[in-house]
Amino acid sequence: NLDKNNNDFPPVALHVTVESSELSFDPVQTDFCANSSFDLTSLEDQITTANGTFSYSQSIERLYIPKRLDNTVGVIDVKTNSLLTTIAVSERPWGIGVHPDAKKVYLTHNNTYKVSVIDVESNTVESIIDLEGIDPNDINVGFNPLGIAFNADGSRLYVTSVAGDNVIEINTASNAVLNIIPVGNTPTNIALSPDDSKMYVVNENDNSVS
């Protein structure tokens, strides 16, 4: 549990960085986290028009930024800090994550049950994972997907459902839902330990981390 009297409230974002494979951005504190330096000064305009989340692929040296106002994802070349292209996506793009093999990008959509799967080579949405109805007894399960994390080999995708108070485990080969994991109140962001033995989930309204 976190103490809101010590400026710990509300918890929103967390990130585990291993060998600079990703960068993370805290949408509340607007702090960038990485274990190597990265100049984002010239990207300020793109980032301030986004949602406070982005994902970086070291292997292809691209930064992916969801932009809620125009329903696109900006693709940035980190060598030149230039915008390579924008990808048209469904409404209200929110959380984003690059698959470990850097061939796909996964994107959640606010106030929906949708997770888009973007093909990196073509910069187009190749499929949409629909989480609606995955629990016939609770319509909130799968709604408002936000945080994204992968296991080490990329075979599993983990998505937080803000409205459902759970984490959805998805097979990345088939896009099939494998498991629904209950967590705390209003889960936002998520990270796995490097050995996949533990999952950490920020629960915004509980002031806790599961």
Protein Blocks (a to p, Z undefined) as FASTA:
>chain_A
ZZfklopaccfbdcddeehlaccddfklopacdfbdcdfklmmmmmmmmnopacddfklo
pacdddfklopaddddfklopafbdcdddehiabdcddfklpaccdddehiabdcdddfk
lopafbdcdfehkamkbmkgopapfbdcddfkopaccdddfklopacdddfklopafbdc
dddehiabdcddfklpaccdddfklopaZZ
